Structure formats: C-alpha cells, structure tokens
Amino acid sequence: MRHAFYLLSFLLISAVQGQQKTNPDEIRDKMKWYENAKLGIFIHWGIYAVNSTDESWAFFNRKISWTEYMQQAKGFTASRYDPEEWAELIQYSGAGYAVITTKHHDGVALWNTKAKHYDVVDNTPAKRDLLAPFYSAIRKRGIKAGAYFSLIDWSHPDYPAITRDSVRYQISNDYERWQRFRNFMHGQLKEVNDLYKPDLWWFDGDWEHSAEEWESMRIRTEILRVNPLSVLNGRLAGWGDYETPEQNIPVSQPKYPWWELCMTTNDNWGYKVTDTNWKTPFEIISIFADVVSNGGNLLLDIGPKEDGTIPAEQVNILRELGDWNKANREAIFGSRAGIPKGHFFGPTTLSADSTKLYLFVSGNSEGPLLVKGLTNKIKSIRVLGNNSALTHKVVGKISWSPVPGLVFINLPRPVQTKYITVLELSLEGPIKLYSGQGGF
C-alpha cells in the first residue's frame, strides 16, 4: 500500500506540473542511487554546540529560556572548520550521501539567507556560508548532497510557537499571519534549492501541521521543478519518497519499499560535552548489517563542536566502519535485502542478481554455521576481506524428496575478521528457498 501511495503521489504531482506522460517507473529510477548507497552521514551543527544544549529542544522544553539559548550565537565561531577534512572522513566511511542541518527548529540558518531572520553570517562570529564549501567538498568526491530543513521555526515571529508567545495562536484566527510565515518558509526553501540543488531533502517538524497547512505538494513540486531527481524523505506529511524511523531499529523488514534508520553515535544529535555514552564500532557495524539485511539505509549522525572539529570518538567510529565497509563492500553496496529470518541465524544480503548470498557472522563464533531451506547448489564459499575458502556439508537431503538438506559451513576461528565476518556463498543460479513444512 505504501509503495502504491508513493507512486500515486508522484503521478499526481507530475500532473500538476503538466507531465501527464510520466512513467510510474521513473520514481523507482530516481531512487536507485539512494537504494544502492546504503550509508549516509548525518551532521547536526549549529549554535547549540557552544554550550552543549539540546538542539532547539532546550528552550522548547523550558530547560533554558529562548533568550539564553540564542545567546550561544555569540560563541559559534567555526574557527577550525575544514570541509575538505569532513568530506575525506565521510568518503572514508563508505557513505554515499551526507545530510547537514541547513537550519534546525531554532531557525538559525547555516547560509546567508536573504530572509530577515537568523543566520551564521549575520549573527555569529563565523561570518560565512558554511554549506557551500561542504557541498563542494563532498560532491567532488562523488558523495550526494543532502539538506536537512526544519519546516517549523520556533524563532520566527509569525510561527505559532509557544516559545515566542504565551500560547500558540490559532491559524484559523489569524490566517494572514500564518501566510506570512509560509511565504518566509517557501522563500528559504527556494534559496537552498537554487543555491545548492540538494540531491536529497531531509525534512523535519511536519508533525505540527497538516500537509495542506504546510503546502506539502507545493514544496515537493517546486523542488522537483529545479531538480527532478531530488529524493525527499517521508517527513513532509505524506509527500516524501521514503520512511525515516528514528533511533528505533525495526525488528522485521518494513513493508514500504525504501526506508532509512537515522541514529546517533552517542545519545544526542548535536555536540554535547557531557554525553560520553558512545556506541562502539562493533555496535554501529552490527546495527548497519541489520539495517541493510532488512533492505534499508543507515543515516549515522555526528555532531561537530562549535569550532567545526569532529569529536575523536566519532572520527574513530567512522574510520572503523570505513575499514569494515571496504573489506565487505560486495555484501553491502548495491546489495538487496537478505533471505527471510529462520533460514540463517543472523543478517544476510543478496547480490542484485540473487546469485550470491552473504552471511554476516557476529563475533568469534564457535562451531559450524547452519543454513536451512537452500535449494541451490553452492559453487563456492569465501570469507570477504581475506578470500579464505571454506568448505560445507549438506546433511539430511533425501534423493526422492523436494525438501533440501541442511547446509553446515565450517568457519575456523583463524579466518574470521574484525567485528563481523561476512561469507559469500556463490550459488548455481538465482537463489531458491524452501519454506514448507517438510514431508514424507
């Protein structure tokens, strides 16, 4: 149903644009680079890094006042910001795209907005556009450019926010005021779209209003008019291309065709000096393997300090992840979701033509591995990263029965690799699985 909804939305938008001859397959073609990318890097950077406050939410949740929060702008210097260094690290991680906060809910833009509102050029010591050099640095490395954009703006005088007024005004009671805000919002969206032409838009904050109130169809239409191949996340009140579960890992494969888990490397999106609860490289790699096994992407977050330096712990995570991705890239990039759970006790992926099955083995596993219900004959098995050849044994196959035997694979400890070992099973033909109840 979700896939059908996306295709229907795409056709409706195309009709609005006068493109009634649009082929429904175009949306699938547009999503190919995204589907193959598998890994993106999320960057939350803003004035909240100065005093390590919660990004925007610090004043919304009354931890500090809005005035105290905004005073952090005086300390946002970006004095050691090196976009080339950022881009090199992102490239090393293996990520195919990067998404940076063009502005969060606090309304402080990281570019020189022409709107009469807050930005790092006019309101901070940084005094320059921070987006243009970053997008330039990643694009010359073949990395797609993503723009996080908050629809809500809790600092704008015309936005119905309790942070500026004692109570939210009702749109129905002051539609002219709401229209002023929408004009402002559309103006900033146009600036980002015209200046940077993002390959991906990552919207946030849609929960506060309906698609009609946001004018979601108009937003999508105007973005695609400039760049028809732009990918939009699902936080546009129903007018996006893919879903974005946040922090929570799906237990089973989601039903929608494209999805992305966005997750922090510690407990916060932005830099917070007191947050030392770092995820380990093993934990991040395990999460990534599980996401890819279920047909999704991982958008992994980092939060630079106010001066533009990236915490050493996050650098280490991305470099360890990059080393693992380099060793196991065949099983990750361009792969497809793996076989149903129950056939193998761990994550799996398939090659695009389904003639190779990849098994992800966590830690130092003892004893042989078991694969159930594999009908294909196995031509060879190798360990990615060191090309060690492995042997296997089929147990319980009866000549007159269509039920396949059990495949046991011997995985010696010396050939196992760091964090998670990945095995490539080359099959005779596209994979075929038996999922019946057995028989006589």
Sequence and secondary structure as in RCSB ss.txt:
>XXXX:A:sequence
MRHAFYLLSFLLISAVQGQQKTNPDEIRDKMKWYENAKLGIFIHWGIYAVNSTDESWAFFNRKISWTEYMQQAKG
FTASRYDPEEWAELIQYSGAGYAVITTKHHDGVALWNTKAKHYDVVDNTPAKRDLLAPFYSAIRKRGIKAGAYFS
LIDWSHPDYPAITRDSVRYQISNDYERWQRFRNFMHGQLKEVNDLYKPDLWWFDGDWEHSAEEWESMRIRTEILR
VNPLSVLNGRLAGWGDYETPEQNIPVSQPKYPWWELCMTTNDNWGYKVTDTNWKTPFEIISIFADVVSNGGNLLL
DIGPKEDGTIPAEQVNILRELGDWNKANREAIFGSRAGIPKGHFFGPTTLSADSTKLYLFVSGNSEGPLLVKGLT
NKIKSIRVLGNNSALTHKVVGKISWSPVPGLVFINLPRPVQTKYITVLELSLEGPIKLYSGQGGF
>XXXX:A:secstr
 HHHHHHHHHHHHHHHTT TT  THHHHHHTHHHHHH EEEEE  SGGGTTT  TTHHHHTTSS HHHHHGGGGG
   TT  HHHHHHHHHHHT SEEEEEEE TT  BSS  SSSS BHHHHSTT S SHHHHHHHHHTTT EEEEEEE
S  TT TTS  TTTSSS   GGG HHHHHHHHHHHHHHHHHHHHHH  SEEEEE GGGS HHHHTHHHHHHHHHH
H TT EEBSTTTT  SBB  BS   SS  SSS BEEEE SSS SS  TT      HHHHHHHHHHHHHTT EEEE
EE   TTS   HHHHHHHHHHHHHHHHTHHHHTT EE   TTSBSS EEE TTS EEEEEEESS  S EEE SB 
S EEEEEETTT  B  EEEES  TT SS  EEEE   GGG  SSEEEEEEEESSS  B  S    
